[in-house]
Amino acid sequence: MSCFLSNSSLGKKLVMSVTGCFLVLFILFHMSMNVTAIISPEAYNTICEFLGANWYALAGTVVLAAGVLIHFLYAIILTLRNYKARGQRRYAVTVKEPGVAWASKNMLVLGFIVLAGLLLHLFNFWSKMQLVELMGQHTNSLGYSPADGAALIRYTFSQWYYVVIYLVWFAALWFHLTHGVWSMFQSVGWANDTWYPRLKCIANIIATIVFLGFAVVVLVYFFCPCLAGAC
Amino acid sequence: MNFTLKIWRQKDAKSKGAFETYKVENISADTSFLEMLDILNNDLVHQGKEPVAFDHDCREGICGMCSLHIDGQAHGPSQGATTCQIYMRKFKDGATITIEPWRSAAFPVIKDLVVNRSAYDQILQAGGFISVRTNSVPDANAIAIPKPDADESMDAAACIGCGACAATCKNGSAMLFVAARVSSLAKLPQGRVEGARRAKAMVAKMDELGFGNCTNTGACQAECPKQISITHIARLNREFLSAKFKD
C-alpha cells in the first residue's frame, strides 16, 4: 500500500486529498478560535493557555507540521512530474478554456504564498507562544506572557504592513481553498456531474468563511481594538 | 476568404522545427479546415515545395486523427467538434491562424503537425478490453442493463482517443482518456468483472509512459471534441483506489 501512495499518480493524489482535508479542518478550528479574540480576549487567552505546551497541543503541532510537510512535498513531486510530462516545447498561442478556474491552474503558486504566510505567522505567533513555553521561559521577546495571545494579536495588527500582508495571505488561501476543497472530493472519487456545482459551492462557502473569519480579527484589531476589549 | 497561416514545420522527430507563414486566398466559407489545408498543400506541391504533413482520416469526427492545435485550442474554435468538423466560416476573413501539433512529452512530433499517439494505444493494450468469449451473438435482452448505466457507458465510449485531453492539460495528463475507457466498461456487466484489474493496469501504464497527474482543472473536458465529463475521472479514481485498498 505504501507503494501505491508513493509510486502511483492516483495514490499521490489521494495523499494530497487526505492531507488537504486534514489541513482544512485545522484551519476551520483555528479560525473559530481566532474569532473568539474579538468577542472576548480573556476567553481567547484561556484557549491559548489550554493549548500552550501541553502534551496534546504538542502532539497536535507535530501531526499538523507533518500534514503541511507531506502536502507540500507531494505538491512539489507532482508538479515536477507534470512539468516534465508537459514537454519542453509549449504552445505559441494559448487561450483560457471555458469553465476552467484561475485558481485550479495556479495551485502551486498559491501554495507557496500560503506557505510563506505560514512561516511569517509562525514567527509572529508560534515562536512567541508555544515555543517560549517549550523553552521554559515565562515571557516572550515582547515581554508578554506566552499565553497572552490577545496582546500578541493587538501588537502585531497595530502595524499596518502586517495587516496588508495577512490579508494578502488570506486571499491566497481563499483562492487555494476554492479549488482545493472540491478537488479533494474529486481525487477520492466522491463527485459526479450532479455534485460538481454543489461541491464547488461548498468550497466557495468554506473558503469565504475562512477568509472572513481570519480577516475580521485582523481588521477589528487594526481599526477598532476597543471593540475587542483591548483598550 | 483570405487567411494567413502560421504553421509549425518540422522535418522529422529530431529536427528543431519552426513556424512558417503561408497565404491562402479565395477560400469558400463552407470549406472545411482540412480542405483548406488540402488547398494549401496543392499550392505548395505546384510550387515544388514540401506539403504540410497533418493527420486525418474519416473527416466526419469519429476517428480522432485530425489532432491540430488551432489558435490556442485543441481542434480549433468550436466546442464539441474535431478539426475536420470546423469550417472556415468560424474564422474572420483576413485572420492569421496559428496551427501547432499537440504539445505533450508523451506525444512526440513525427513531422510538421503529425504526432506519435501510440502511447494511448499502449494504455488501451494494458487493460482497455474485456476478456470474455463472445461465441455467437447473444440475445439482446439476455443481460439486462439499466438505461442510465448504458447511457453513461456510451457517453464515455464516445472517446475517439484523439489526444486533445492530454494535449490541452497543463500537466500533460491522460486521465480523461483513461477514465473514459475504464468508465465505459465499468458501467456494463461484461466489463465490471475485470474492473479492478483494468483500472490498476491502465493507470500503471499511464504513469509508466510519463503522462502527468490530474489537478482537476477541467481543461480536458472543455476541449474534448466528444464533451466527455470529468465525472468519469472521479469514477476512475474510485475504481483505482477501491481496487488498491482491496489488494
Interface residues (C-beta under 8 A of the other chain):
Chain A: M1 F4 N7 S8 S9 L10 G11 K12 K13 L14 L78 R81 N82 K84 A85 R86 G87 Q88 R89 R90 Y91 A92 V93 T94 V95 E97 P98 G99 V100 A101 S104 K105 M107 H179 W182 S183 Q186 S187 V188 G189 W190 A191 N192 D193 Y196
Chain B: K6 G17 F19 H69 D71 G72 Q73 Q79 T98 E100 R103 S104 A105 A106 T168 K170 N171 G172 S173 V203 A204 M206 D207 G210 F211 G212 N213 C214 T215 N216 T217 G218 A219 Q221 A222 E223 S229 I230 T231 I233 A234 R235 L236 N237 R238 E239 F240 L241 K244 F245 D247
